[in-house]
Amino acid sequence: MTLIRQHDRAGRYHLLYTAGSRTVAAGAAHAFEAEPPLKGGEYLEWCLDFCQRRDIGIFVPHREAALVSGARERFAAIGTRVMAVAGPEALALLHDKERFYATVDLPEAPPPDTVPFTNAAQFDAGYAALRAKYPQLCVKPSQSVYGLGFAALDEQRNSAQILMAGDQYQIGLGDFRAGLRELGEFRTMLLMEFLEGLEYSVDCLADNGRLVCAVPRRKLLKPGAGQVIDPQPVILEAVTRLAAAYGLNAVFNVQFRVSGGRMRLLEINPRMSGGVGMACMAGPALPWLALAGFDRGYEHLEIPEVRAGMRVGEWQHAVELEGAQ
């Protein structure tokens, strides 16, 4: 929102931010309004009523994005255009990594070899099959965000030893197996080959399947060293194909990791990434370009060249929030 306001020199847009409670982000908007604690269809109806009452011209959804995307005609009937990353079917697919991986056709950057499991027996069978091919395996939920639930499987140490060593995102294989047996059946998890190399986070802008621009950030291994803008051709080709294959629109994020000297796809996040501000330092102000392009057409915009090789980072500062809790 700050980037949009900085680039909206004509003052064309008035940003109204809604959330369950006032957060730090509320200070970046022109106005804030609290959302009620609703889900599903009730939340959709609240959004429709809110957009009509407040005369919202463009709605950028986050909560229940698939539901809102599927109701675009209802919003259009009240004069509101929905700027969604994809249609409801594609959004549901992207949030389910098991189903998503099965649809990916990306020879230049294939997803990791993966086995889904919902009980201990399936895990054991999958582990025997994958471990015969790869030196280390990992697990993650089929549906998750922000890397929650990801862990590399450690065959040598138990979880107490890993905790004492201060190693994050790892779990002892024996402890994990024992826990699965106690759980019985559970939500779909993925057992995967562990990709050991450098990670790339790519912030992308697309117009209904046509990639407009992409800013790949290579994450450096040393803590606090920042990230490097590294637009490798294999990455740009991959995100171009993904945008077209899934009909992607507006700002989204794609994650890759190198393994064995080869680029591999991890996931598509159908939303702006937490690090999108770093990408924008390299030239294209992606949130602003997305809003202006969606509103008036991308042919009226000048897309700045991406500054390859630039090193970027983030730092935080304190702010005073309005109102006591």
VOVEX-738523 format. One record per residue (C-alpha): residue number from 1; residue in three letters; y negated, x negated, z negated. Coordinates in nm, 3 decimals, padded with zeros to 5 digits, always signed. Each point is the difference from the previous one (the first is absolute). Example, Ala and Ser with C-alpha at 12.3 -4.5 7.8 and 13.67 -1.06 7.14 Angstrom:
REM VOVEX-738523
SITE resi resn   north    east      up
SITE    1  Ala +00.450 -01.230 -00.780
SITE    2  Ser -00.344 -00.137 +00.066
//
This chain:
REM VOVEX-738523
SITE resi resn   north    east      up
SITE    1  Met +00.000 +00.000 +00.000
SITE    2  Thr -00.234 -00.290 -00.070
SITE    3  Leu +00.071 -00.143 +00.345
SITE    4  Ile -00.069 +00.335 +00.164
SITE    5  Arg -00.332 +00.037 -00.181
SITE    6  Gln -00.102 -00.356 +00.088
SITE    7  His +00.063 +00.056 +00.372
SITE    8  Asp -00.129 +00.358 +00.020
SITE    9  Arg -00.358 -00.111 +00.057
SITE   10  Ala -00.099 +00.338 +00.144
SITE   11  Gly +00.122 +00.181 -00.313
SITE   12  Arg +00.224 +00.223 +00.209
SITE   13  Tyr +00.272 +00.048 -00.263
SITE   14  His -00.005 +00.139 -00.355
SITE   15  Leu +00.312 -00.116 -00.189
SITE   16  Leu +00.149 +00.240 -00.253
SITE   17  Tyr +00.284 -00.157 -00.200
SITE   18  Thr +00.256 +00.210 -00.188
SITE   19  Ala +00.271 -00.107 -00.245
SITE   20  Gly +00.176 +00.122 -00.311
SITE   21  Ser -00.261 -00.171 -00.217
SITE   22  Arg -00.310 -00.212 +00.049
SITE   23  Thr +00.109 -00.351 +00.089
SITE   24  Val -00.183 -00.321 +00.083
SITE   25  Ala +00.020 +00.095 +00.368
SITE   26  Ala -00.213 +00.309 -00.062
SITE   27  Gly -00.307 -00.220 -00.029
SITE   28  Ala +00.036 -00.104 +00.365
SITE   29  Ala -00.043 +00.356 +00.130
SITE   30  His -00.313 +00.214 +00.025
SITE   31  Ala +00.164 +00.262 -00.223
SITE   32  Phe +00.316 +00.062 -00.201
SITE   33  Glu +00.198 +00.310 -00.088
SITE   34  Ala +00.314 +00.026 -00.214
SITE   35  Glu +00.321 +00.135 +00.152
SITE   36  Pro +00.218 +00.244 -00.197
SITE   37  Pro +00.356 -00.111 -00.095
SITE   38  Leu +00.169 +00.180 +00.289
SITE   39  Lys +00.285 -00.098 +00.233
SITE   40  Gly +00.150 +00.114 +00.328
SITE   41  Gly -00.119 +00.326 +00.145
SITE   42  Glu -00.236 +00.070 -00.289
SITE   43  Tyr -00.177 -00.330 +00.057
SITE   44  Leu -00.023 +00.072 +00.374
SITE   45  Glu -00.163 +00.337 -00.067
SITE   46  Trp -00.247 -00.165 -00.238
SITE   47  Cys -00.089 -00.254 +00.270
SITE   48  Leu -00.059 +00.274 +00.255
SITE   49  Asp -00.220 +00.193 -00.240
SITE   50  Phe -00.189 -00.315 -00.103
SITE   51  Cys -00.067 -00.107 +00.360
SITE   52  Gln -00.130 +00.347 +00.084
SITE   53  Arg -00.219 +00.027 -00.311
SITE   54  Arg -00.148 -00.348 +00.041
SITE   55  Asp -00.026 +00.016 +00.382
SITE   56  Ile +00.211 -00.315 +00.048
SITE   57  Gly -00.008 -00.125 +00.359
SITE   58  Ile +00.268 -00.273 -00.028
SITE   59  Phe +00.276 -00.011 -00.262
SITE   60  Val +00.184 -00.331 -00.061
SITE   61  Pro +00.308 +00.096 -00.207
SITE   62  His +00.195 -00.218 -00.239
SITE   63  Arg +00.193 +00.234 -00.232
SITE   64  Glu +00.248 +00.224 +00.183
SITE   65  Ala -00.106 -00.164 +00.327
SITE   66  Ala +00.301 +00.130 +00.195
SITE   67  Leu -00.066 +00.356 -00.117
SITE   68  Val -00.368 -00.024 +00.087
SITE   69  Ser +00.077 -00.156 +00.339
SITE   70  Gly +00.233 +00.287 +00.081
SITE   71  Ala -00.279 +00.250 -00.074
SITE   72  Arg -00.258 -00.158 +00.233
SITE   73  Glu -00.039 +00.323 +00.198
SITE   74  Arg -00.081 +00.193 -00.318
SITE   75  Phe -00.265 -00.255 -00.090
SITE   76  Ala -00.138 +00.008 +00.355
SITE   77  Ala -00.040 +00.376 -00.029
SITE   78  Ile -00.251 -00.052 -00.284
SITE   79  Gly -00.181 -00.283 +00.179
SITE   80  Thr +00.172 -00.297 -00.167
SITE   81  Arg +00.169 -00.279 +00.198
SITE   82  Val +00.285 -00.183 -00.177
SITE   83  Met +00.007 -00.377 +00.051
SITE   84  Ala +00.368 -00.064 -00.070
SITE   85  Val +00.193 -00.319 +00.075
SITE   86  Ala +00.281 +00.195 +00.169
SITE   87  Gly +00.161 +00.340 +00.035
SITE   88  Pro +00.203 +00.147 -00.287
SITE   89  Glu +00.339 -00.104 +00.142
SITE   90  Ala -00.108 -00.361 +00.056
SITE   91  Leu -00.158 -00.022 -00.345
SITE   92  Ala +00.317 +00.125 -00.166
SITE   93  Leu +00.202 -00.254 +00.200
SITE   94  Leu -00.226 -00.295 -00.091
SITE   95  His +00.030 +00.081 -00.370
SITE   96  Asp +00.381 -00.012 +00.019
SITE   97  Lys +00.097 -00.360 +00.082
SITE   98  Glu +00.369 +00.080 +00.056
SITE   99  Arg -00.083 +00.250 +00.275
SITE  100  Phe -00.289 -00.209 +00.134
SITE  101  Tyr +00.205 -00.318 +00.042
SITE  102  Ala +00.258 +00.197 +00.198
SITE  103  Thr -00.266 +00.094 +00.258
SITE  104  Val -00.169 -00.339 +00.043
SITE  105  Asp +00.032 -00.163 +00.343
SITE  106  Leu -00.180 -00.331 -00.045
SITE  107  Pro +00.200 -00.298 +00.132
SITE  108  Glu -00.285 -00.244 -00.067
SITE  109  Ala -00.017 +00.093 -00.370
SITE  110  Pro +00.303 +00.206 -00.113
SITE  111  Pro +00.026 +00.145 -00.351
SITE  112  Pro +00.237 -00.160 -00.254
SITE  113  Asp +00.373 +00.067 +00.009
SITE  114  Thr +00.034 +00.293 -00.242
SITE  115  Val +00.266 +00.210 -00.173
SITE  116  Pro -00.099 +00.319 -00.187
SITE  117  Phe +00.179 +00.089 -00.324
SITE  118  Thr -00.009 +00.283 -00.253
SITE  119  Asn +00.274 -00.114 -00.240
SITE  120  Ala +00.161 -00.319 -00.130
SITE  121  Ala +00.299 +00.015 +00.236
SITE  122  Gln -00.225 +00.012 +00.306
SITE  123  Phe -00.204 -00.290 -00.139
SITE  124  Asp +00.312 -00.212 -00.054
SITE  125  Ala +00.127 +00.065 +00.353
SITE  126  Gly -00.341 -00.074 +00.150
SITE  127  Tyr -00.039 -00.316 -00.206
SITE  128  Ala +00.333 -00.136 +00.118
SITE  129  Ala -00.092 +00.065 +00.364
SITE  130  Leu -00.356 -00.139 -00.007
SITE  131  Arg +00.065 -00.292 -00.235
SITE  132  Ala +00.252 -00.134 +00.251
SITE  133  Lys -00.288 -00.038 +00.247
SITE  134  Tyr -00.304 -00.088 -00.214
SITE  135  Pro -00.058 -00.245 -00.289
SITE  136  Gln -00.206 +00.244 -00.208
SITE  137  Leu -00.044 +00.376 -00.015
SITE  138  Cys -00.259 +00.235 -00.149
SITE  139  Val -00.044 +00.368 -00.081
SITE  140  Lys -00.280 +00.255 +00.029
SITE  141  Pro -00.028 +00.380 -00.003
SITE  142  Ser +00.013 +00.173 +00.336
SITE  143  Gln -00.316 +00.186 -00.101
SITE  144  Ser -00.259 -00.196 -00.195
SITE  145  Val -00.354 -00.142 +00.019
SITE  146  Tyr -00.174 -00.323 -00.104
SITE  147  Gly +00.331 -00.188 -00.021
SITE  148  Leu +00.113 +00.203 -00.302
SITE  149  Gly +00.374 -00.039 -00.061
SITE  150  Phe +00.045 -00.315 +00.208
SITE  151  Ala +00.212 -00.280 -00.149
SITE  152  Ala +00.190 -00.303 +00.130
SITE  153  Leu +00.355 -00.017 -00.136
SITE  154  Asp +00.070 -00.313 -00.208
SITE  155  Glu +00.370 -00.092 -00.011
SITE  156  Gln -00.042 -00.280 -00.259
SITE  157  Arg -00.222 +00.143 -00.275
SITE  158  Asn -00.003 +00.321 -00.201
SITE  159  Ser -00.313 +00.211 -00.032
SITE  160  Ala -00.089 -00.146 -00.342
SITE  161  Gln +00.000 -00.353 +00.144
SITE  162  Ile -00.213 +00.115 +00.292
SITE  163  Leu -00.246 +00.168 -00.238
SITE  164  Met -00.021 -00.309 -00.221
SITE  165  Ala -00.069 -00.214 +00.307
SITE  166  Gly -00.286 +00.233 +00.099
SITE  167  Asp +00.138 +00.060 +00.348
SITE  168  Gln -00.125 +00.322 +00.157
SITE  169  Tyr +00.180 +00.230 +00.242
SITE  170  Gln +00.347 -00.129 -00.089
SITE  171  Ile +00.295 +00.154 -00.183
SITE  172  Gly +00.340 -00.131 -00.107
SITE  173  Leu +00.279 +00.116 +00.230
SITE  174  Gly +00.244 +00.066 -00.286
SITE  175  Asp -00.254 +00.200 -00.200
SITE  176  Phe -00.097 +00.199 +00.308
SITE  177  Arg +00.362 +00.085 +00.080
SITE  178  Ala +00.065 +00.112 -00.358
SITE  179  Gly -00.308 +00.220 +00.005
SITE  180  Leu +00.104 +00.166 +00.325
SITE  181  Arg +00.338 +00.094 -00.145
SITE  182  Glu -00.172 +00.168 -00.295
SITE  183  Leu -00.232 +00.197 +00.229
SITE  184  Gly +00.274 +00.157 +00.212
SITE  185  Glu -00.184 +00.153 +00.298
SITE  186  Phe -00.367 -00.078 +00.061
SITE  187  Arg -00.272 +00.013 +00.265
SITE  188  Thr +00.055 -00.200 +00.317
SITE  189  Met -00.045 -00.374 -00.047
SITE  190  Leu +00.012 -00.269 +00.266
SITE  191  Leu +00.199 -00.323 -00.021
SITE  192  Met -00.154 -00.253 +00.239
SITE  193  Glu +00.008 -00.359 +00.111
SITE  194  Phe -00.271 -00.193 -00.185
SITE  195  Leu -00.275 -00.124 +00.232
SITE  196  Glu -00.113 -00.330 -00.144
SITE  197  Gly -00.303 -00.096 +00.209
SITE  198  Leu -00.373 +00.064 +00.019
SITE  199  Glu -00.129 +00.357 -00.017
SITE  200  Tyr -00.250 +00.159 +00.238
SITE  201  Ser -00.203 +00.312 -00.071
SITE  202  Val -00.152 +00.150 +00.315
SITE  203  Asp -00.283 +00.253 -00.022
SITE  204  Cys -00.006 +00.204 +00.320
SITE  205  Leu -00.221 +00.257 +00.170
SITE  206  Ala +00.147 +00.233 +00.260
SITE  207  Asp -00.105 +00.300 +00.206
SITE  208  Asn +00.292 +00.240 +00.033
SITE  209  Gly +00.256 -00.271 +00.075
SITE  210  Arg -00.233 -00.247 +00.172
SITE  211  Leu -00.069 -00.309 -00.208
SITE  212  Val -00.375 -00.062 -00.015
SITE  213  Cys +00.008 -00.319 -00.209
SITE  214  Ala +00.210 -00.178 -00.261
SITE  215  Val -00.082 -00.261 -00.264
SITE  216  Pro +00.309 -00.192 -00.125
SITE  217  Arg -00.036 -00.174 -00.339
SITE  218  Arg +00.244 -00.279 -00.088
SITE  219  Lys +00.054 -00.016 -00.376
SITE  220  Leu -00.019 -00.351 -00.143
SITE  221  Leu +00.259 -00.110 -00.255
SITE  222  Lys -00.238 -00.160 -00.250
SITE  223  Pro -00.143 +00.261 -00.244
SITE  224  Gly -00.370 +00.055 +00.053
SITE  225  Ala -00.005 -00.185 +00.334
SITE  226  Gly -00.079 +00.316 +00.194
SITE  227  Gln +00.132 +00.101 +00.339
SITE  228  Val -00.049 -00.126 +00.356
SITE  229  Ile -00.089 +00.217 +00.299
SITE  230  Asp +00.287 -00.087 +00.234
SITE  231  Pro +00.029 +00.225 +00.311
SITE  232  Gln +00.327 -00.132 +00.137
SITE  233  Pro +00.096 +00.149 +00.340
SITE  234  Val +00.342 +00.118 -00.126
SITE  235  Ile -00.170 +00.202 -00.274
SITE  236  Leu -00.259 +00.153 +00.235
SITE  237  Glu +00.275 +00.098 +00.245
SITE  238  Ala +00.207 +00.152 -00.280
SITE  239  Val -00.281 +00.215 -00.146
SITE  240  Thr -00.098 +00.113 +00.351
SITE  241  Arg +00.355 +00.124 +00.057
SITE  242  Leu +00.024 +00.161 -00.345
SITE  243  Ala -00.329 +00.187 +00.044
SITE  244  Ala +00.123 +00.144 +00.329
SITE  245  Ala +00.353 +00.079 -00.123
SITE  246  Tyr -00.115 +00.200 -00.303
SITE  247  Gly -00.326 +00.143 +00.137
SITE  248  Leu -00.210 -00.172 -00.266
SITE  249  Asn -00.367 +00.070 -00.047
SITE  250  Ala -00.295 -00.125 -00.208
SITE  251  Val +00.059 -00.284 -00.251
SITE  252  Phe +00.352 -00.098 -00.108
SITE  253  Asn +00.175 -00.314 -00.123
SITE  254  Val +00.313 -00.180 +00.119
SITE  255  Gln +00.189 -00.258 -00.207
SITE  256  Phe +00.201 -00.288 +00.147
SITE  257  Arg +00.182 -00.297 -00.147
SITE  258  Val +00.137 -00.312 +00.168
SITE  259  Ser +00.368 -00.085 -00.044
SITE  260  Gly +00.186 -00.282 +00.171
SITE  261  Gly -00.311 -00.071 +00.208
SITE  262  Arg -00.004 +00.356 +00.136
SITE  263  Met -00.245 +00.284 -00.065
SITE  264  Arg +00.157 +00.304 -00.170
SITE  265  Leu -00.141 +00.347 -00.062
SITE  266  Leu -00.009 +00.126 -00.360
SITE  267  Glu -00.183 +00.334 +00.019
SITE  268  Ile -00.286 +00.208 +00.134
SITE  269  Asn -00.237 +00.134 -00.266
SITE  270  Pro -00.166 +00.311 +00.147
SITE  271  Arg -00.323 -00.060 -00.194
SITE  272  Met -00.264 -00.263 -00.053
SITE  273  Ser +00.132 -00.299 -00.192
SITE  274  Gly -00.146 -00.126 -00.324
SITE  275  Gly -00.105 -00.316 +00.184
SITE  276  Val -00.176 +00.170 +00.291
SITE  277  Gly -00.333 -00.139 -00.120
SITE  278  Met +00.127 -00.354 +00.059
SITE  279  Ala +00.097 +00.091 +00.356
SITE  280  Cys -00.346 +00.141 +00.063
SITE  281  Met -00.155 -00.334 -00.098
SITE  282  Ala +00.148 -00.134 +00.324
SITE  283  Gly -00.217 +00.223 +00.221
SITE  284  Pro +00.110 +00.362 +00.059
SITE  285  Ala -00.111 +00.239 -00.278
SITE  286  Leu +00.316 +00.207 +00.037
SITE  287  Pro -00.087 +00.307 -00.216
SITE  288  Trp -00.337 +00.036 +00.173
SITE  289  Leu +00.147 -00.046 +00.348
SITE  290  Ala +00.273 +00.253 -00.078
SITE  291  Leu -00.247 +00.265 -00.116
SITE  292  Ala -00.253 -00.055 +00.279
SITE  293  Gly +00.272 -00.025 +00.265
SITE  294  Phe +00.175 +00.314 -00.119
SITE  295  Asp -00.330 +00.186 -00.011
SITE  296  Arg -00.168 -00.111 +00.323
SITE  297  Gly +00.265 -00.189 +00.201
SITE  298  Tyr +00.086 -00.369 +00.005
SITE  299  Glu -00.165 -00.052 +00.338
SITE  300  His -00.337 +00.011 -00.180
SITE  301  Leu +00.092 -00.281 -00.241
SITE  302  Glu -00.017 -00.375 +00.023
SITE  303  Ile +00.309 -00.154 -00.161
SITE  304  Pro -00.086 -00.344 -00.143
SITE  305  Glu +00.229 -00.291 +00.079
SITE  306  Val +00.239 -00.099 -00.280
SITE  307  Arg -00.091 -00.338 -00.153
SITE  308  Ala +00.335 -00.180 +00.016
SITE  309  Gly +00.058 -00.275 -00.258
SITE  310  Met -00.245 +00.142 -00.252
SITE  311  Arg +00.115 -00.023 -00.365
SITE  312  Val -00.081 +00.308 -00.208
SITE  313  Gly +00.049 +00.114 -00.358
SITE  314  Glu -00.109 +00.253 -00.261
SITE  315  Trp -00.162 -00.018 -00.341
SITE  316  Gln -00.079 +00.275 -00.246
SITE  317  His -00.312 +00.085 -00.197
SITE  318  Ala -00.066 +00.250 -00.278
SITE  319  Val -00.184 +00.330 +00.051
SITE  320  Glu -00.114 +00.277 -00.235
SITE  321  Leu +00.167 +00.336 +00.057
SITE  322  Glu -00.173 +00.331 -00.050
SITE  323  Gly +00.101 +00.228 -00.286
SITE  324  Ala +00.206 -00.057 -00.312
SITE  325  Gln +00.371 +00.081 -00.024
//
